[in-house]
Amino acid sequence: MGETLLQTTVVGSYPQPDWLVNREMLSKVVPRTRLKELWRVPEPWLEQAQDDATLLAIRDMERAGIDIVTDGEMRRESYSNRFATALEGIDDENPAEIVNRTGNRTPVPRVVGKIRRTRPVELRDMQFLRANTGKLAKITLPGPFTMGQQVKDEFYKDAEAMCMDYAQAVNEEAHELVKAGADVIQLDEPWLRNNPDEAQRYAVKAINRALQGLTVPTVVHLCFGYAAVVTGLKPTGYSFLPQLSDTIAQQISIESAQPKIDLGVLKDLAPKKVMLGVIDLSDPAIETPEKVAERIRAGLKHIGPDKLLPAPDCGMKYLPRATAFGKLKALSEGAAIVRKELG
């Protein structure tokens, strides 16, 4: 990963252009099933349009000075549904409905057979990213525990067995992504903190299976949900965090700028590296580099500079693009201020 202290990165997503997706539709949902009506570009030209949008995202991250870039997840309707619905054993055409704690109904895929990965899903995404940047490149996959929470199981009747098959599918995909040039593999696992009792039983085992044998740095990301979708006060602590020190992931990515969590929890994660959220995505104002530097210094009270990677709290998908770029520039400049102080 090189010797740079305080390497900056993003969680994964970057705002998709208005000409590519219906952002008003996007603002109302984080889809679990496919939502093809989200795309504004007809199918024959969609891949080309997604390529162009991906180039815009890569160049914005490079111009902002970000050290570890992604493809901005321009080809995805949500962080999870593209990979999760591409597996054998999943019926996405005839979804079930899940009612959450707030009474909202969400269409979700049904698991109707053994979950298997029968083809690459994000391979071309990684090849395109690698061909178009010389920077360190990261690609994200939905984690096995989170995917298991976003479906209606009509086959296994055993959540752990189902998640272990998800983990094997993720692992097969991740190995191909590394061969295609991924410098970092990240698993998105926001549902760990939604169901900590179930997570306690088998999430670490599933995550370790998903990351088994990978030779590049690996990350597990957890958060409290997109600021644009999860409104109101967020918790000030994670219900499933110290347990992640038992995973084989080298890095844990946590949201901290918006919820203002007690950063003492960073000590629970030793000896992991921590991707620390220092950009508040609920605030439409662009942070000053000094504000970002202040948040980084707060993290450094609990963890060494060789173990801290400053990042936004979560994916930037729901922000206006100008705001996202400004925040990334402030992230880069804020890290530079602290790097200089460290000598």
Phi, psi and chi 1 to 4 in degrees:
 res  aa     phi    psi   chi1   chi2   chi3   chi4
   1 MET       -   -1.7  -65.2  -65.6  -68.7      -
   2 GLY    83.4  176.8      -      -      -      -
   3 GLU  -102.1    3.5  -64.3  -55.8  -47.7      -
   4 THR   -61.4  126.9  -51.5      -      -      -
   5 LEU   -80.0  150.5  -71.5  178.6      -      -
   6 LEU    54.7   49.9  -56.5  176.6      -      -
   7 GLN   -62.2  128.8  -78.7 -176.8  -44.2      -
   8 THR   -88.7  148.2   54.6      -      -      -
   9 THR  -152.7  179.6 -172.5      -      -      -
  10 VAL  -118.4  161.1  -68.1      -      -      -
  11 VAL   -71.8  -36.3  168.2      -      -      -
  12 GLY   168.5  -67.1      -      -      -      -
  13 SER   -85.8  156.5   64.5      -      -      -
  14 TYR  -134.6  154.5 -165.5   68.9      -      -
  15 PRO   -58.7  130.3  -22.4   32.7      -      -
  16 GLN   -80.6  140.4  -69.3  155.3  -56.2      -
  17 PRO   -63.5  151.9  -19.3   30.6      -      -
  18 ASP   -61.3  -29.0  -69.7  -75.2      -      -
  19 TRP   -76.0  -11.8   49.3 -101.1      -      -
  20 LEU   -97.1  -44.1 -178.4   63.3      -      -
  21 VAL  -128.7  157.6  -61.6      -      -      -
  22 ASN   -81.6   97.6 -179.5  -27.6      -      -
  23 ARG   -70.3  -24.3  -73.5 -178.8   63.5   83.8
  24 GLU   -67.4  -42.2 -172.8 -174.1   -8.1      -
  25 MET   -65.1  -42.5 -173.9 -174.5  -65.9      -
  26 LEU   -59.7  -36.7  179.9   70.0      -      -
  27 SER   -65.4  -16.0   71.2      -      -      -
  28 LYS   -97.0   -5.5  -65.5  177.7  172.2   63.6
  29 VAL  -156.5  148.7   65.8      -      -      -
  30 VAL  -115.2   91.4 -177.7      -      -      -
  31 PRO   -65.4  141.2   19.1  -27.3      -      -
  32 ARG   -96.8  -38.4  -48.2  -68.3 -179.1 -138.1
  33 THR   -90.2  170.8   52.7      -      -      -
  34 ARG   -67.0  145.2  -69.4  -55.0  -55.3  -91.0
  35 LEU  -131.7   70.4 -169.4   66.4      -      -
  36 LYS   -67.2  -22.6  -67.4 -179.0  178.9  175.5
  37 GLU   -70.3   -7.9   57.6  -91.3   35.2      -
  38 LEU   -65.9  -30.9 -173.0   72.8      -      -
  39 TRP   -79.0  134.1  -57.0  101.0      -      -
  40 ARG   -87.2  -18.1  -69.4 -167.1 -171.4  -84.3
  41 VAL   -98.0  128.6  179.3      -      -      -
  42 PRO   -60.6  152.8  -21.4   32.2      -      -
  43 GLU   -48.0  -44.5 -173.2   63.7   43.2      -
  44 PRO   -58.7  -26.9  -22.2   32.3      -      -
  45 TRP  -113.1    4.5  -55.8  -76.4      -      -
  46 LEU   -67.0  -46.0 -178.3   56.2      -      -
  47 GLU   -61.0  -40.5 -174.2  173.5   76.9      -
  48 GLN   -63.4  -41.8 -176.0 -179.9  -26.8      -
  49 ALA   -64.8  -40.6      -      -      -      -
  50 GLN   -65.2  -36.8  -69.6  168.5  -23.1      -
  51 ASP   -59.7  -47.1  -75.3   -8.0      -      -
  52 ASP   -62.9  -41.7  -70.6  -12.4      -      -
  53 ALA   -65.4  -36.3      -      -      -      -
  54 THR   -64.1  -41.3  -59.5      -      -      -
  55 LEU   -60.4  -41.4  -76.4  174.7      -      -
  56 LEU   -59.9  -43.8  -70.1  173.8      -      -
  57 ALA   -64.8  -45.6      -      -      -      -
  58 ILE   -60.0  -47.1  -65.8  168.6      -      -
  59 ARG   -65.4  -37.5  -64.0  -65.5  169.2 -101.3
  60 ASP   -61.7  -44.5  -89.2   10.5      -      -
  61 MET   -64.6  -40.7  -69.7 -178.3 -141.7      -
  62 GLU   -64.4  -45.9  -70.1  175.6  -22.1      -
  63 ARG   -63.9  -32.8  -75.0 -168.4  -55.0  124.9
  64 ALA   -73.6  -15.7      -      -      -      -
  65 GLY    91.3   20.9      -      -      -      -
  66 ILE   -72.5  136.7  -63.0  -57.5      -      -
  67 ASP   -80.2  -40.2  -62.7  -50.7      -      -
  68 ILE  -120.6  109.3  -55.3  167.9      -      -
  69 VAL  -100.6  164.8  -56.3      -      -      -
  70 THR  -123.8 -175.1   68.6      -      -      -
  71 ASP   -88.3    4.6   67.3  -15.0      -      -
  72 GLY    75.6   -0.7      -      -      -      -
  73 GLU    54.9   40.2  -58.5  179.4    4.1      -
  74 MET   -66.7  -22.2  -67.4  -71.2  135.2      -
  75 ARG   -90.5    3.1  -53.6  170.3 -157.2  -79.4
  76 ARG  -109.1  143.1  -55.5 -171.3 -163.0 -175.2
  77 GLU   -82.7  -30.6  -65.4  149.0    9.9      -
  78 SER  -148.5  172.4   76.9      -      -      -
  79 TYR   -62.5  -25.3   71.0   95.7      -      -
  80 SER  -115.4  -29.2   61.9      -      -      -
  81 ASN   -71.7  -25.9   75.7  -24.1      -      -
  82 ARG   -65.9  -47.3 -175.7  152.4  170.7  -93.7
  83 PHE   -73.5  -44.9 -177.5   79.2      -      -
  84 ALA   -63.1  -30.9      -      -      -      -
  85 THR   -92.5   -1.4   58.4      -      -      -
  86 ALA   -93.4    2.7      -      -      -      -
  87 LEU   -92.7  150.0  -57.1  173.9      -      -
  88 GLU   -68.0  146.0 -173.1  175.5  -81.5      -
  89 GLY    96.4   -3.8      -      -      -      -
  90 ILE  -108.0  129.8  -59.3  -64.3      -      -
  91 ASP  -105.7  104.9 -177.5   -7.6      -      -
  92 ASP   -95.7  -16.2 -174.4   58.0      -      -
  93 GLU   -78.8  -29.0  -58.8  -63.3  -39.6      -
  94 ASN  -122.6   73.0  -54.4  -71.3      -      -
  95 PRO   -69.7  158.5   23.4  -30.8      -      -
  96 ALA   -95.2  175.0      -      -      -      -
  97 GLU  -121.5  136.7  -89.8 -167.0  -19.6      -
  98 ILE  -115.3  135.1  -74.6  179.9      -      -
  99 VAL  -100.6  122.2 -178.3      -      -      -
 100 ASN   -86.7 -175.6   67.9   11.3      -      -
 101 ARG   -63.9  -23.9  -81.7  172.4  -76.0 -169.9
 102 THR   -92.5    2.6   58.1      -      -      -
 103 GLY    89.7    0.9      -      -      -      -
 104 ASN   -77.5  140.2  -70.4  -28.5      -      -
 105 ARG   -97.5  130.5  -65.2  177.6  175.6  -83.3
 106 THR  -124.5  125.6  -55.7      -      -      -
 107 PRO   -69.5  133.2  -11.4   25.2      -      -
 108 VAL  -133.1  152.7  -64.0      -      -      -
 109 PRO   -64.7  155.4  -16.5   28.8      -      -
 110 ARG  -102.9  136.8  -67.4  159.2   54.9 -120.8
 111 VAL   -90.3  113.6  177.3      -      -      -
 112 VAL  -118.0    0.3  -64.9      -      -      -
 113 GLY  -162.2 -178.5      -      -      -      -
 114 LYS   -64.9  132.4 -173.8  172.2  171.7   62.6
 115 ILE   -78.8  122.7  -69.4  163.1      -      -
 116 ARG  -140.2  147.7  -70.2 -169.5 -172.3   88.7
 117 ARG   -93.3  118.7  173.3 -174.0  174.3  -87.0
 118 THR  -106.9   -8.1   56.7      -      -      -
 119 ARG  -158.7  158.8   60.2 -179.4  176.9   84.6
 120 PRO   -65.6  146.1  -14.6   26.7      -      -
 121 VAL  -113.8  -47.9 -175.9      -      -      -
 122 GLU  -107.9   11.5  -62.8 -179.9   18.2      -
 123 LEU   -61.5  -47.7 -179.7   60.2      -      -
 124 ARG   -64.1  -34.7 -175.1  180.0  177.7  -84.5
 125 ASP   -57.4  -45.1  -51.6   16.4      -      -
 126 MET   -71.0  -39.1 -172.1   60.3 -124.7      -
 127 GLN   -61.7  -41.5  -69.8  168.0  -25.7      -
 128 PHE   -65.8  -43.4 -171.4   87.4      -      -
 129 LEU   -61.8  -46.8  172.8   58.7      -      -
 130 ARG   -63.4  -35.7 -175.8   72.2  -73.8  160.7
 131 ALA   -72.5  -16.2      -      -      -      -
 132 ASN  -119.5   11.2  -75.5  -71.3      -      -
 133 THR  -148.5  145.8 -171.6      -      -      -
 134 GLY   -96.6   -0.7      -      -      -      -
 135 LYS   -80.8  167.2  -67.7 -140.1  167.8 -161.0
 136 LEU   -59.3  137.2  -68.8  170.1      -      -
 137 ALA  -124.6  131.6      -      -      -      -
 138 LYS  -116.9  146.0  173.0  170.3   78.8  173.6
 139 ILE  -132.2  147.1 -167.9  157.7      -      -
 140 THR  -111.4  150.8   69.7      -      -      -
 141 LEU  -132.2  146.9  -73.7  159.9      -      -
 142 PRO   -66.9  139.1   22.4  -29.8      -      -
 143 GLY   -75.0  156.7      -      -      -      -
 144 PRO   -64.7  -37.5   19.5  -30.8      -      -
 145 PHE   -66.5  -45.5 -175.8   81.0      -      -
 146 THR   -61.9  -43.3  -71.7      -      -      -
 147 MET   -61.1  -37.4  -76.9 -167.1  -76.3      -
 148 GLY   -67.2  -21.4      -      -      -      -
 149 GLN   -88.2   -9.6  -62.4  -72.2  -54.5      -
 150 GLN  -108.8   22.9  -64.7 -179.1  -11.6      -
 151 VAL  -136.8  167.6  -69.3      -      -      -
 152 LYS  -105.2  114.6  178.0   88.1 -176.2  -50.3
 153 ASP   -83.4  112.4  172.0   22.2      -      -
 154 GLU  -116.1   14.8  -62.8  177.9   -0.4      -
 155 PHE  -126.9  -55.8  175.7   75.3      -      -
 156 TYR   -74.5  -43.7  -73.5   87.5      -      -
 157 LYS    56.2   27.1  -52.3  -64.9 -170.2  -77.5
 158 ASP  -153.7   99.6  176.7  -16.8      -      -
 159 ALA   -60.4  -37.5      -      -      -      -
 160 GLU   -66.9  -45.5 -179.3  176.5  -19.6      -
 161 ALA   -60.3  -41.5      -      -      -      -
 162 MET   -62.1  -45.9  179.8  174.2   70.4      -
 163 CYS   -65.2  -34.2  -88.2      -      -      -
 164 MET   -67.5  -32.9  -66.2  -50.2  -69.0      -
 165 ASP   -70.9  -38.5  -79.2   -8.6      -      -
 166 TYR   -58.0  -43.1  -88.7  123.5      -      -
 167 ALA   -61.9  -40.6      -      -      -      -
 168 GLN   -64.1  -40.9  179.4  168.2  -27.1      -
 169 ALA   -62.8  -42.9      -      -      -      -
 170 VAL   -62.8  -42.8  169.7      -      -      -
 171 ASN   -62.4  -43.0 -174.1 -106.1      -      -
 172 GLU   -61.6  -43.5  -70.6  168.0    9.2      -
 173 GLU   -64.7  -44.9 -179.4   85.4   -0.8      -
 174 ALA   -60.6  -40.6      -      -      -      -
 175 HIS   -62.4  -38.9  -82.9  -80.9      -      -
 176 GLU   -67.7  -35.5  -77.5 -148.5   47.0      -
 177 LEU   -67.4  -36.3  -62.7  174.9      -      -
 178 VAL   -65.1  -43.3  171.4      -      -      -
 179 LYS   -60.6  -30.1  -76.5 -178.3 -165.0  160.2
 180 ALA   -82.8   -0.1      -      -      -      -
 181 GLY   112.4   10.6      -      -      -      -
 182 ALA   -66.7  129.7      -      -      -      -
 183 ASP   -89.0  -23.4  -63.6  -60.8      -      -
 184 VAL  -143.6  138.8 -176.8      -      -      -
 185 ILE  -115.3  129.0  -62.6  -74.5      -      -
 186 GLN  -119.8  135.7  176.7  178.3  -54.3      -
 187 LEU  -102.5  129.5  -59.4 -174.4      -      -
 188 ASP   -92.7  117.2  -68.8  -30.2      -      -
 189 GLU  -129.6   53.9  -76.9  -77.2   20.2      -
 190 PRO   -64.7  -20.3   23.5  -33.9      -      -
 191 TRP   -81.4   -4.2  -78.0   69.2      -      -
 192 LEU   -57.2  -40.8  -71.7  171.8      -      -
 193 ARG   -84.8  -12.8   55.9  109.4 -158.5  156.9
 194 ASN   -74.8  -32.0  -83.8    7.1      -      -
 195 ASN  -135.3   65.2 -162.9  -19.0      -      -
 196 PRO   -63.7  -29.4   20.4  -30.2      -      -
 197 ASP   -66.2  -45.5  -67.0  -22.3      -      -
 198 GLU   -69.1  -39.0 -163.3  168.0  -35.1      -
 199 ALA   -58.3  -40.3      -      -      -      -
 200 GLN   -57.1  -33.6 -170.5   75.8   42.1      -
 201 ARG   -73.8  -40.6  -72.8 -164.0  -67.4  113.6
 202 TYR  -149.5    3.6   58.5   83.1      -      -
 203 ALA   -64.3  -43.0      -      -      -      -
 204 VAL   -62.2  -42.5  167.8      -      -      -
 205 LYS   -60.1  -43.6  179.6  179.7  166.8 -172.1
 206 ALA   -67.9  -42.4      -      -      -      -
 207 ILE   -62.8  -44.0  -71.6  167.1      -      -
 208 ASN   -62.7  -36.7  -74.7  -12.3      -      -
 209 ARG   -66.6  -39.3  176.7   65.9 -173.2   89.5
 210 ALA   -65.5  -29.9      -      -      -      -
 211 LEU  -101.1    2.2  -61.6  177.4      -      -
 212 GLN   -57.2  129.3 -170.3  176.7  -49.9      -
 213 GLY    78.5    1.9      -      -      -      -
 214 LEU   -75.2  139.4  -64.7  175.0      -      -
 215 THR  -103.4    3.1   53.8      -      -      -
 216 VAL  -111.9  163.7  -59.6      -      -      -
 217 PRO   -56.4  140.8  -27.2   35.3      -      -
 218 THR  -124.5  149.9   52.6      -      -      -
 219 VAL  -131.4  143.7 -170.3      -      -      -
 220 VAL  -115.1  123.1  175.0      -      -      -
 221 HIS  -104.0  130.5  167.8   70.8      -      -
 222 LEU  -134.4  150.3   64.9  163.2      -      -
 223 CYS  -156.2 -176.7   68.0      -      -      -
 224 PHE  -102.3   12.1  -59.3  109.7      -      -
 225 GLY   103.3  158.4      -      -      -      -
 226 TYR   -59.5  135.0  -66.7  107.6      -      -
 227 ALA   -60.0  -32.2      -      -      -      -
 228 ALA   -73.2  -22.2      -      -      -      -
 229 VAL  -104.8  -42.2  179.6      -      -      -
 230 VAL   -96.3   95.5  179.6      -      -      -
 231 THR   -94.2  166.8   52.9      -      -      -
 232 GLY    88.9 -173.0      -      -      -      -
 233 LEU   -69.4  137.0  -77.9  176.6      -      -
 234 LYS   -99.7  158.1  -68.6 -168.1  175.5 -175.1
 235 PRO   -60.0  157.6  -18.9   29.5      -      -
 236 THR  -103.1   12.2   54.6      -      -      -
 237 GLY  -157.5  157.5      -      -      -      -
 238 TYR   -95.3  138.6  -75.1   96.2      -      -
 239 SER   -85.9  -10.4   50.2      -      -      -
 240 PHE  -144.2   85.1 -168.1   88.5      -      -
 241 LEU  -131.3  -55.3 -173.7   62.7      -      -
 242 PRO   -55.4  -30.9  -22.1   30.5      -      -
 243 GLN   -60.8  -26.2  -64.6   90.7  -28.0      -
 244 LEU   -70.8  -13.3  -68.6  178.3      -      -
 245 SER   -66.9  -16.7   60.4      -      -      -
 246 ASP   -86.7   -3.8  -66.0  -28.6      -      -
 247 THR   -81.6  163.7   66.0      -      -      -
 248 ILE   -86.2   -1.1   58.7  175.3      -      -
 249 ALA   -61.7  138.3      -      -      -      -
 250 GLN   -80.0  -24.2  -71.7   98.6  -32.9      -
 251 GLN  -128.7  145.1  -60.3  174.4   25.6      -
 252 ILE  -119.5  131.6  -51.8  -61.2      -      -
 253 SER  -107.9  121.8  163.1      -      -      -
 254 ILE  -129.4  149.5   60.7  171.0      -      -
 255 GLU   -85.2  130.3  175.6 -177.8    5.2      -
 256 SER  -143.3  -18.1   76.2      -      -      -
 257 ALA   -69.2  -48.2      -      -      -      -
 258 GLN   -75.0  -51.0 -176.7 -170.1   -7.1      -
 259 PRO   -75.4  -12.5   24.0  -31.1      -      -
 260 LYS    54.8   53.7  -59.7  176.5  176.8   55.9
 261 ILE   -70.9  158.6   65.2  167.5      -      -
 262 ASP   -70.4  113.7  174.4    3.3      -      -
 263 LEU   -73.5   -1.4  -67.1  179.0      -      -
 264 GLY   -58.7  -22.6      -      -      -      -
 265 VAL   -63.1  -20.1  -62.4      -      -      -
 266 LEU   -60.0  -30.9  -61.8 -175.1      -      -
 267 LYS   -65.3  -27.2  -69.1  173.3 -179.2  167.3
 268 ASP   -66.8  -19.5  -65.7  -25.0      -      -
 269 LEU   -98.0   -0.3  -66.7  173.1      -      -
 270 ALA   -58.2  139.3      -      -      -      -
 271 PRO   -99.3   27.8   36.0  -30.4      -      -
 272 LYS   -68.9  157.3  -55.4  -68.2 -171.8 -165.2
 273 LYS   -81.8  153.5  -68.2 -171.6  175.2 -176.3
 274 VAL  -125.6  123.7  176.4      -      -      -
 275 MET   -83.0  108.0 -103.4  176.1   70.9      -
 276 LEU  -101.0  124.1 -174.9   65.3      -      -
 277 GLY   -69.9  113.1      -      -      -      -
 278 VAL  -121.2    8.2  -66.0      -      -      -
 279 ILE  -120.3  120.6  -63.0  -69.1      -      -
 280 ASP   -86.0  111.1 -178.4  -11.1      -      -
 281 LEU   -82.9   -4.8  -56.0 -173.6      -      -
 282 SER   -86.6  -13.0   70.3      -      -      -
 283 ASP   -97.5  115.7 -174.1   -7.8      -      -
 284 PRO   -68.0  -18.4   21.4  -29.3      -      -
 285 ALA   -73.9  146.0      -      -      -      -
 286 ILE   -85.7  124.2  -67.8  167.1      -      -
 287 GLU   -57.5  149.9  -73.4   89.6  -17.1      -
 288 THR   -80.0  154.1   62.7      -      -      -
 289 PRO   -55.7  -33.9  -26.9   35.2      -      -
 290 GLU   -65.0  -39.6  -69.5   72.2   23.5      -
 291 LYS   -64.0  -42.4 -178.2   66.7 -177.5  173.6
 292 VAL   -62.7  -43.5  173.7      -      -      -
 293 ALA   -59.6  -39.8      -      -      -      -
 294 GLU   -61.5  -42.7 -177.2 -173.7  -50.7      -
 295 ARG   -68.1  -35.9  -70.8  173.3  179.6  162.5
 296 ILE   -66.3  -44.0  -66.7  170.6      -      -
 297 ARG   -59.5  -36.7  -71.0 -173.5 -154.5  104.9
 298 ALA   -61.6  -40.3      -      -      -      -
 299 GLY   -66.4  -35.6      -      -      -      -
 300 LEU   -70.7  -11.4  -70.0  175.7      -      -
 301 LYS   -71.0  -17.7  -70.9  176.5 -176.7  169.4
 302 HIS  -119.8  -11.8  -54.9  -80.8      -      -
 303 ILE  -150.6  146.6 -168.1  168.9      -      -
 304 GLY   -72.1  154.9      -      -      -      -
 305 PRO   -64.2  -20.1   19.6  -29.3      -      -
 306 ASP   -78.9   -7.4   58.3  -34.4      -      -
 307 LYS  -116.9    6.1  -65.3 -142.4  172.6  -17.5
 308 LEU  -116.0  127.5 -164.7  151.8      -      -
 309 LEU  -118.5  108.5  -66.8   87.9      -      -
 310 PRO   -69.5  140.3  -14.9   29.2      -      -
 311 ALA  -154.6  169.0      -      -      -      -
 312 PRO   -68.1  164.4  -14.4   28.4      -      -
 313 ASP   -60.5  -40.7  -91.7   -6.7      -      -
 314 CYS  -152.9 -170.5 -167.6      -      -      -
 315 GLY   -65.7  150.7      -      -      -      -
 316 MET   -98.7   10.6  -54.2 -175.1   93.6      -
 317 LYS   -49.4  -36.9 -174.0 -178.2 -172.5   80.6
 318 TYR   -92.8    0.2  -67.7   87.5      -      -
 319 LEU   -85.5  156.1  -66.7 -178.4      -      -
 320 PRO   -62.1  144.5  -18.6   30.0      -      -
 321 ARG   -61.5  -39.6 -173.5  172.4  156.4 -150.8
 322 ALA   -62.7  -37.4      -      -      -      -
 323 THR   -66.9  -45.3  -56.0      -      -      -
 324 ALA   -59.9  -44.6      -      -      -      -
 325 PHE   -63.4  -43.9  177.6   75.8      -      -
 326 GLY   -60.5  -41.2      -      -      -      -
 327 LYS   -67.1  -38.7  -76.5  178.1  176.8  -81.9
 328 LEU   -67.0  -37.2  -73.1 -172.9      -      -
 329 LYS   -64.6  -42.0 -159.4  159.7 -175.7  -57.4
 330 ALA   -64.1  -37.3      -      -      -      -
 331 LEU   -59.7  -49.0  173.0   63.7      -      -
 332 SER   -63.0  -44.9  177.6      -      -      -
 333 GLU   -71.5  -34.9  -69.5  170.3    2.2      -
 334 GLY   -65.3  -42.2      -      -      -      -
 335 ALA   -63.4  -37.5      -      -      -      -
 336 ALA   -62.9  -37.6      -      -      -      -
 337 ILE   -61.0  -48.2  -69.7  171.0      -      -
 338 VAL   -70.2  -37.3 -178.3      -      -      -
 339 ARG   -58.6  -41.2 -141.7  176.8  -85.8  130.7
 340 LYS   -65.7  -40.3 -165.6  170.9  177.5 -176.3
 341 GLU   -62.8  -33.8  -68.4  167.6   -2.9      -
 342 LEU   -76.4  -14.2  -66.6  168.1      -      -
 343 GLY    76.0      -      -      -      -      -
